[in-house]
Amino acid sequence: MNAEFHINGKIIETQRLVLRPFGKTDLEDFYEYASVEGTGEMAGWHHHENREKSSQILDLFITEDKTFAVCLKESGKVIGSLGVEKYGMEEKLTEFDGYRGREIGYVLSQDYWGRGLMPEAVSAVVDYLFNECDMDFLTCGYYDFNSRSKRVQEKCGFVPYRKLIMDTRMGTKEPGVLNILINPKKNIRFNFSHPETLIYGQTV
Ligand SMILES: CC(C)(COP(=O)(O)OP(=O)(O)OC[C@H]1O[C@@H](n2cnc3c(N)ncnc32)[C@H](O)[C@@H]1OP(=O)(O)O)[C@@H](O)C(=O)NCCC(=O)NCCS
């Protein structure tokens, strides 16, 4: 089942980053990276064509309180987001009944790709969710065309779980892979449902 989650003022520091809740004053930084074509599209959403769009999404980030702003420690600049989302198909994935989990989603400004920053952010959030929030499992997905995101998930220990056709926020459907990470501190053995899409533990 989906675990309750709110950032609730939590701040996570890594070597190079600070992860914190979004605020109204983040609009310019957010718009700067969200308006660049080819960033959001890799995550299934259209780049922002104006500040109004960024402002609407920023308001959601603030009210829903489940998306961390990924900030450079040295300058405070917001260079990305990391959401602790609800995983989908909760009623179909019956193996998760009685276990607490969420889905990780992330986007980084193109200017900062290739420096290992998102793996650093994801690893820190995974650590927080497993060790302080006591979650049992996390999922994280990527579209087949997104080899960069696949690498982030591999580097953070996620393993292939299901092949799925996933909806995008642009109204299209894309084949992709949903990965899973089970809290290593817990001795969990899932009795997986829907074997037709299951690829648990296989290399893809
Ligand atoms: C996916 C994303 C978060 C990766 O973040 P990152 O901090 O750059 O991650 P890394 O530095 O670990 O790079 C990951 C892989 O991307 C590739 N890569 C990195 N920089 C690249 C660049 N400038 N051009 C092409 N490929 C690049 C490399 O293969 C790298 O893997 P490697 O370290 O094994 O060589 C970032 O590319 C991004 O925001 N993409 C758009 C949004 C998105 O895809 N979100 C995820 C949706 S599932």
The ligand as a Tripos MOL2 file, in Angstrom:
@<TRIPOS>MOLECULE
LIG
   48    50     1     0     0
SMALL
NO_CHARGES

@<TRIPOS>ATOM
      1 C1         17.9940   11.1420  -15.4870 C.3       1 LIG1
      2 C2         18.7450   12.3070  -14.8330 C.3       1 LIG1
      3 C3         18.0540   12.6960  -13.5700 C.3       1 LIG1
      4 C4         20.1640   11.8180  -14.5290 C.3       1 LIG1
      5 O1         20.7790   12.6600  -13.5720 O.3       1 LIG1
      6 P1         22.3600   12.8380  -13.5050 P.3       1 LIG1
      7 O2         22.6690   13.5130  -12.2360 O.co2     1 LIG1
      8 O3         22.8520   13.4260  -14.7590 O.co2     1 LIG1
      9 O4         22.8330   11.2940  -13.4310 O.3       1 LIG1
     10 P2         24.3070   10.7470  -13.6760 P.3       1 LIG1
     11 O5         25.3080   11.8370  -13.6300 O.co2     1 LIG1
     12 O6         24.4680    9.5920  -12.7730 O.co2     1 LIG1
     13 O7         24.2460   10.2160  -15.1730 O.3       1 LIG1
     14 C5         23.4510    9.0920  -15.4920 C.3       1 LIG1
     15 C6         23.8350    8.5500  -16.8480 C.3       1 LIG1
     16 O8         23.4650    9.5060  -17.8310 O.3       1 LIG1
     17 C7         24.4080    9.4710  -18.9100 C.3       1 LIG1
     18 N1         24.8130   10.8650  -19.0980 N.ar      1 LIG1
     19 C8         25.1850   11.7000  -18.1600 C.ar      1 LIG1
     20 N2         25.4000   12.9170  -18.6780 N.ar      1 LIG1
     21 C9         25.1290   12.8500  -19.9650 C.ar      1 LIG1
     22 C10        25.1530   13.7760  -21.0210 C.ar      1 LIG1
     23 N3         25.4840   15.0560  -20.8070 N.pl3     1 LIG1
     24 N4         24.8170   13.3520  -22.2410 N.ar      1 LIG1
     25 C11        24.4830   12.0680  -22.4380 C.ar      1 LIG1
     26 N5         24.4160   11.1610  -21.4700 N.ar      1 LIG1
     27 C12        24.7560   11.5290  -20.2390 C.ar      1 LIG1
     28 C13        25.5180    8.5460  -18.5200 C.3       1 LIG1
     29 O9         25.3070    7.3230  -19.1770 O.3       1 LIG1
     30 C14        25.3350    8.3570  -17.0290 C.3       1 LIG1
     31 O10        25.6330    7.0610  -16.6130 O.3       1 LIG1
     32 P3         27.1740    6.6800  -16.2170 P.3       1 LIG1
     33 O11        27.5020    7.4970  -15.0200 O.co2     1 LIG1
     34 O12        27.1110    5.2330  -15.9410 O.co2     1 LIG1
     35 O13        28.0320    7.0180  -17.3970 O.co2     1 LIG1
     36 C15        18.8340   13.5220  -15.7880 C.3       1 LIG1
     37 O14        19.4110   13.1000  -16.9950 O.3       1 LIG1
     38 C16        17.4680   14.1410  -16.0680 C.2       1 LIG1
     39 O15        16.9830   14.9570  -15.3270 O.2       1 LIG1
     40 N6         16.8210   13.7210  -17.1800 N.am      1 LIG1
     41 C17        15.5370   14.2870  -17.5730 C.3       1 LIG1
     42 C18        14.4060   13.9110  -16.6430 C.3       1 LIG1
     43 C19        14.3230   12.4370  -16.4190 C.2       1 LIG1
     44 O16        14.6990   11.6340  -17.2590 O.2       1 LIG1
     45 N7         13.8090   12.0500  -15.2580 N.am      1 LIG1
     46 C20        13.6340   10.6720  -14.9090 C.3       1 LIG1
     47 C21        12.3370   10.2040  -15.3980 C.3       1 LIG1
     48 S1         12.1810    8.4640  -15.1120 S.3       1 LIG1
@<TRIPOS>BOND
     1     1     2 1
     2     2     3 1
     3     2     4 1
     4     2    36 1
     5     4     5 1
     6     5     6 1
     7     6     7 2
     8     6     8 1
     9     6     9 1
    10     9    10 1
    11    10    11 2
    12    10    12 1
    13    10    13 1
    14    13    14 1
    15    14    15 1
    16    15    16 1
    17    15    30 1
    18    16    17 1
    19    17    18 1
    20    17    28 1
    21    18    19 ar
    22    18    27 ar
    23    19    20 ar
    24    20    21 ar
    25    21    22 ar
    26    21    27 ar
    27    22    23 1
    28    22    24 ar
    29    24    25 ar
    30    25    26 ar
    31    26    27 ar
    32    28    29 1
    33    28    30 1
    34    30    31 1
    35    31    32 1
    36    32    33 2
    37    32    34 1
    38    32    35 1
    39    36    37 1
    40    36    38 1
    41    38    39 2
    42    38    40 1
    43    40    41 1
    44    41    42 1
    45    42    43 1
    46    43    44 2
    47    43    45 1
    48    45    46 1
    49    46    47 1
    50    47    48 1
@<TRIPOS>SUBSTRUCTURE
     1 LIG1         1 GROUP 0 **** ****
